Amino acid sequence: MPKTGIKADRKGADQHPHPPGGLPSLLLDWYDRHRRVLPWRFAPGDVADPYRVWLSEIMLQQTTVATVGPYFQNFLDRWPTVQDLAAAELDDVLRAWAGLGYYARARNLHKCALVVAGRHGGQFPETEEGLLSLPGIGAYTAAAILAIAFDKPATAMDGNVERVMARLHAVTDPLPGSKPTLRAHAASLVPDRRPGDYTQALFDLGATLCAPRKPRCILCPWSAACEARKQGIAEDLPAKTAKAAKPTRRAVAFVLTDARGHVAVRRRPEKGLLGGMMEVPTTPWEAAPVPTLASSTLHAPLAGIDWKMLPGTVRHTFTHFEFEITVVTGRAAGAGGGVDLIWIAPDALGDEALPTVMMKIVRHALAKGD
């Protein structure tokens, strides 16, 4: 298996002219004074818990530190160990995850807990190969766990690290094509001493000083060595290949209530986007214009409903497309109905595994409906 995250990446790197221990030592000294206090971070001298490291790294994928904090603490309170998480029902995990987005992470989180608890006796593997064999763990996450949880030299490349390396070495080739070059530069700097702290220090440097806009170079411990600062191009890096415009998909959402005022939801298929999550029933998500009310009701969750189209549109951004939803509302004659429908009181919807886009739809219906 190719080594995608460990120190073997140093071979072939263009070595930056710094004395042994120079740049890493400068960064570690800065980190010891300015390290961020984060819910998943361990105090100096404490032994890291691989479960907490893994949980935080999965949550932080595509999600901000500020958003993750409360979710992380809630998961720890409910499932303090990987064995506890493995014993949980998937529905409970999905409910606790609702709002974090990228819901495949939640399903893989539960699958990974089952594997670690069942096949590895509750202990995370301490090798790259072992970590990469676990559900939901790729090259970045494996390297981060190796470094932070087990204090092993590893090259964990996230957006912060790419930005720091592009500026430090003035790499002007655009992403994503420059990723191998940036990885080689990053791998050449990983120290054997305190690699876990060094990895977190690099994350902190990118998040606080070497920010995407208006980098605070005057405060940076690597300022003197930074080629982009010397050339006056730090804010222009990393360069990125222009992205194509996102396509738009459209659908009609059916917000159906019964005589008690309960809202009808159903579970999405396990595979695919928002797999296994609860949803407000919709028409297929297509690039075509929104269907007429008459044609869209062919996909309605119940027949014989007098549907009313609401003004306005709900919009939501996914990674690969924009989503526009027209909302229609209707009232079922009795209490409940529909074999695949689950009827939830409005004030209990927050307890369900409803993704953000579905909560937007419900809020729109409540705001615009009668």
matplotlib code that plots the C-alpha trace (Angstrom):
import matplotlib.pyplot as plt

x = [0.0, 1.5, 2.4, 0.2, 0.6, 3.7, 7.3, 8.2, 6.8, 9.9, 11.8, 12.2, 11.0, 12.7, 14.3, 13.8, 17.2, 16.7, 18.9, 17.9, 14.9, 14.8, 11.3, 9.6, 11.2, 10.1, 6.6, 6.5, 7.7, 5.0, 2.4, 3.4, 2.6, -0.5, -2.1, -5.9, -8.0, -10.4, -12.8, -10.9, -7.4, -5.4, -3.4, 0.4, 1.6, -1.8, -2.0, -4.3, -7.4, -7.5, -11.3, -11.6, -9.0, -10.9, -14.3, -13.2, -11.3, -14.4, -16.6, -14.2, -14.2, -15.9, -17.2, -16.0, -14.5, -17.2, -20.0, -18.3, -17.8, -21.3, -21.8, -18.5, -19.4, -22.8, -21.4, -18.9, -21.6, -23.8, -21.1, -17.9, -16.1, -15.9, -17.7, -20.5, -20.9, -20.8, -23.6, -25.8, -28.6, -27.7, -30.9, -29.7, -26.4, -28.0, -30.3, -27.3, -25.5, -28.4, -27.3, -23.6, -24.1, -22.3, -24.3, -22.2, -19.7, -22.3, -23.0, -19.3, -18.7, -21.0, -19.6, -16.1, -17.0, -18.5, -15.3, -13.0, -15.1, -15.7, -12.4, -9.9, -11.0, -11.9, -8.3, -7.6, -4.8, -1.5, -0.4, -1.4, -2.5, -4.7, -6.3, -7.0, -8.8, -11.5, -14.7, -14.6, -10.9, -8.8, -5.3, -5.7, -7.6, -5.2, -2.2, -3.9, -4.7, -1.2, 0.3, -2.1, -3.3, -0.1, 2.6, 4.0, 5.6, 2.9, 1.9, -1.7, -2.6, -5.7, -6.6, -4.7, -1.5, -1.8, -2.1, 0.9, 3.1, 2.1, 3.1, 6.2, 7.7, 6.0, 4.3, 2.4, 1.1, -2.7, -4.5, -5.4, -2.5, 0.1, -1.1, 1.9, 4.4, 2.8, 2.7, 6.3, 7.2, 5.0, 6.5, 10.0, 9.3, 7.6, 9.9, 10.6, 10.2, 6.6, 5.0, 1.6, 2.0, 3.7, 0.7, -1.7, 0.6, 0.5, -3.3, -3.4, -1.0, -3.2, -6.4, -5.2, -2.3, -1.8, -5.5, -6.9, -7.3, -5.1, -2.5, -0.9, 2.7, 4.1, 3.1, 4.1, 7.0, 7.9, 7.7, 11.5, 11.6, 8.4, 9.1, 5.6, 6.0, 9.3, 7.8, 4.7, 2.3, 1.2, -2.4, -2.5, -1.6, -2.5, -3.6, -6.7, -8.0, -11.3, -14.3, -17.1, -20.4, -22.5, -25.6, -29.0, -31.5, -35.1, -37.9, -41.3, -41.6, -44.8, -45.4, -48.3, -50.0, -52.8, -55.7, -53.4, -51.0, -48.3, -46.0, -45.3, -41.7, -40.1, -36.7, -34.5, -32.8, -29.6, -27.4, -26.9, -27.2, -28.5, -28.8, -30.7, -31.8, -35.4, -37.0, -40.0, -41.4, -40.4, -40.5, -37.3, -34.4, -33.9, -32.2, -35.5, -37.8, -40.1, -43.1, -46.6, -48.6, -50.8, -47.8, -45.8, -48.7, -48.0, -45.2, -47.3, -47.0, -50.9, -53.6, -56.7, -55.0, -55.8, -52.3, -51.5, -48.3, -46.6, -44.9, -41.1, -38.4, -36.2, -32.5, -29.8, -26.2, -24.7, -21.1, -21.8, -25.0, -27.5, -30.9, -34.1, -37.3, -40.9, -43.0, -46.6, -48.8, -51.8, -53.9, -54.8, -58.4, -57.6, -54.8, -51.8, -51.9, -49.5, -47.5, -44.1, -44.8, -43.9, -46.0, -44.0, -45.3, -43.8, -42.0, -40.4, -38.9, -35.7, -35.3, -35.4, -32.5, -33.7, -30.9, -30.7, -32.3, -35.4, -35.6, -35.5, -38.5, -40.5, -39.7, -40.7, -44.0, -44.7, -43.8, -45.7, -48.6, -52.0]
y = [0.0, 3.4, 5.6, 8.6, 10.1, 9.0, 10.4, 8.4, 11.3, 13.2, 11.5, 13.7, 16.8, 20.1, 20.7, 24.2, 25.6, 25.7, 24.3, 20.9, 21.5, 25.2, 25.8, 23.0, 24.3, 27.8, 26.6, 24.5, 27.4, 29.6, 26.8, 26.4, 30.1, 30.5, 27.2, 27.3, 25.7, 23.3, 20.7, 17.8, 19.0, 17.6, 19.7, 19.5, 16.3, 14.5, 11.2, 11.6, 9.5, 8.1, 7.9, 11.7, 12.5, 10.3, 11.7, 15.3, 14.7, 13.1, 16.0, 18.7, 17.5, 20.2, 21.8, 24.7, 24.5, 26.7, 24.5, 21.2, 22.1, 21.5, 18.4, 16.9, 17.5, 16.0, 12.9, 12.5, 12.9, 10.3, 7.9, 8.4, 5.4, 3.8, 0.8, 3.0, 4.5, 1.0, -0.1, 2.9, 2.6, 4.2, 6.3, 7.8, 8.6, 10.2, 12.3, 13.5, 14.3, 16.2, 19.7, 18.9, 18.0, 15.5, 12.7, 9.8, 10.7, 9.8, 6.4, 5.7, 6.9, 4.2, 1.6, 2.4, 2.2, -1.2, -2.4, -0.9, -2.3, -5.7, -6.5, -4.4, -4.8, -1.1, 0.0, 2.1, 0.7, 2.5, 2.0, 3.8, 0.6, -0.4, 3.0, 3.2, -0.1, 1.4, 2.9, 6.6, 7.0, 8.3, 9.5, 12.8, 11.4, 8.4, 10.8, 13.1, 10.2, 8.8, 12.2, 13.6, 10.4, 8.3, 11.0, 9.4, 11.5, 11.8, 14.3, 15.4, 17.7, 19.8, 23.2, 25.1, 23.1, 23.5, 27.2, 27.5, 25.4, 27.2, 30.5, 29.3, 27.9, 30.4, 27.6, 29.5, 26.4, 26.2, 23.7, 20.9, 20.2, 21.4, 19.1, 16.6, 19.4, 20.9, 17.4, 16.9, 20.2, 19.5, 16.0, 17.4, 19.5, 16.9, 16.5, 13.3, 15.3, 16.1, 15.4, 15.5, 19.0, 20.0, 18.9, 20.8, 23.8, 23.8, 23.6, 26.6, 28.6, 28.3, 28.9, 32.0, 33.8, 32.4, 33.0, 32.9, 36.7, 39.3, 36.9, 38.3, 37.8, 40.2, 37.7, 34.5, 32.4, 31.5, 35.0, 35.3, 32.1, 32.7, 33.1, 34.4, 37.2, 38.2, 38.4, 40.2, 37.5, 35.8, 36.8, 35.5, 31.9, 29.2, 29.7, 27.7, 26.5, 28.3, 26.1, 25.5, 26.9, 24.6, 23.1, 23.6, 20.9, 21.6, 19.8, 20.2, 19.4, 18.2, 19.5, 17.4, 17.7, 15.6, 16.6, 16.8, 19.2, 16.5, 16.7, 13.7, 12.7, 9.5, 7.9, 8.3, 5.3, 4.2, 4.8, 8.1, 11.7, 12.2, 8.4, 7.1, 10.6, 11.6, 13.9, 15.8, 14.0, 15.5, 15.0, 13.7, 16.3, 17.2, 19.9, 20.5, 23.4, 22.9, 20.8, 22.2, 21.6, 19.0, 17.0, 17.2, 15.7, 12.4, 12.1, 13.2, 11.1, 10.7, 10.8, 13.0, 15.9, 19.5, 20.9, 24.6, 26.1, 28.6, 31.7, 31.9, 29.3, 27.4, 27.4, 25.2, 24.6, 21.2, 20.4, 19.7, 21.5, 24.2, 23.1, 25.1, 23.8, 24.9, 24.0, 22.9, 22.2, 20.0, 18.6, 14.9, 14.2, 12.0, 11.4, 10.0, 7.7, 6.5, 3.3, 4.8, 8.0, 9.0, 11.7, 14.0, 16.9, 20.2, 20.8, 17.4, 17.7, 18.9, 15.5, 13.7, 13.1, 15.9, 17.4, 21.2, 21.5, 19.7, 21.9, 24.9, 23.5, 23.0, 26.5, 27.9, 26.1, 27.3, 30.9, 31.1, 28.7, 29.6]
z = [0.0, -0.9, 2.0, 1.7, 5.1, 6.9, 6.8, 3.8, 1.8, 2.6, -0.2, -3.2, -1.4, -2.2, 1.1, 2.5, 3.6, 7.4, 10.1, 11.7, 13.9, 12.9, 11.5, 13.5, 16.7, 16.0, 15.4, 18.5, 20.6, 19.2, 19.8, 23.4, 23.9, 21.7, 21.3, 20.9, 23.7, 21.9, 23.4, 21.9, 22.6, 25.4, 27.9, 27.8, 29.4, 29.1, 27.1, 24.1, 23.7, 20.1, 20.3, 21.0, 18.3, 15.7, 16.6, 16.3, 13.1, 11.5, 12.7, 11.5, 7.9, 5.9, 9.1, 11.2, 14.7, 16.1, 14.7, 15.8, 19.5, 20.9, 18.8, 19.9, 23.6, 23.1, 21.5, 24.4, 27.0, 25.4, 24.2, 26.2, 24.6, 21.2, 22.7, 23.8, 20.3, 18.7, 21.0, 20.0, 17.5, 14.2, 14.3, 17.6, 16.0, 13.0, 15.2, 17.2, 14.0, 12.4, 11.4, 10.9, 7.2, 5.0, 6.6, 5.1, 7.9, 10.5, 9.0, 8.6, 12.1, 13.5, 11.1, 12.2, 15.9, 15.3, 13.6, 16.3, 19.1, 17.5, 15.7, 17.5, 21.1, 21.4, 20.4, 17.3, 15.1, 15.5, 11.8, 8.7, 7.0, 10.0, 10.2, 6.4, 6.6, 8.9, 7.4, 6.8, 7.4, 4.5, 4.1, 5.9, 8.9, 9.3, 9.4, 11.9, 14.2, 13.9, 14.8, 17.4, 19.1, 18.9, 18.5, 15.4, 12.5, 9.8, 7.2, 7.7, 4.8, 5.2, 3.6, 6.4, 5.8, 2.0, 2.4, 4.8, 2.5, -0.6, 1.0, 2.8, -0.4, -2.8, -4.8, -7.5, -9.4, -8.7, -6.7, -7.0, -9.3, -6.8, -4.1, -4.5, -4.3, -1.2, 0.4, -0.3, 1.3, 4.3, 4.8, 4.7, 7.8, 10.1, 13.1, 15.1, 18.3, 19.3, 15.9, 17.4, 18.8, 15.6, 13.5, 15.7, 15.7, 11.9, 12.0, 14.4, 12.3, 9.3, 11.2, 13.1, 11.5, 8.0, 7.2, 3.7, 3.7, 5.3, 6.8, 9.9, 8.8, 11.4, 14.1, 12.3, 13.7, 10.1, 8.7, 8.1, 6.1, 4.1, 0.4, -0.4, 2.2, 0.7, -2.7, -1.5, -2.8, 0.4, 0.1, -3.5, -2.5, -2.8, -6.4, -7.4, -10.7, -11.4, -10.5, -12.9, -11.9, -9.8, -11.5, -10.0, -9.1, -8.3, -6.6, -4.9, -1.2, 0.3, 3.9, 5.0, 8.3, 9.9, 12.2, 15.2, 13.3, 13.1, 10.1, 7.8, 7.3, 5.9, 5.8, 2.7, 1.2, 3.0, 0.0, -1.7, -0.6, 2.9, 3.1, 6.0, 7.1, 7.6, 5.0, 4.0, 1.0, -2.4, -6.1, -7.7, -7.6, -11.2, -13.3, -15.2, -14.3, -11.3, -12.4, -12.3, -9.2, -11.1, -12.3, -9.1, -7.1, -8.9, -6.3, -3.4, -0.2, 0.0, -2.7, -2.5, -0.7, -1.6, -2.1, -1.8, -3.4, -1.1, -2.3, -2.4, -2.8, -0.3, -1.4, -0.1, -1.2, -1.5, -2.4, -6.0, -6.8, -5.7, -4.6, -5.1, -3.5, -4.1, -1.0, -1.1, 1.9, 2.6, 5.4, 5.8, 6.8, 9.8, 12.2, 10.4, 7.4, 4.7, 5.2, 4.9, 6.7, 10.2, 11.9, 14.2, 16.3, 15.1, 18.4, 18.3, 14.8, 16.3, 17.9, 14.5, 12.1, 9.8, 7.8, 7.5, 4.1, 5.4, 8.5, 6.1, 4.2, 7.4, 8.6, 5.3, 5.5, 9.0, 8.1, 4.8, 5.4, 6.9]

ax = plt.figure().add_subplot(projection="3d")
ax.plot(x, y, z, "-o")
ax.set_aspect("equal")
plt.show()
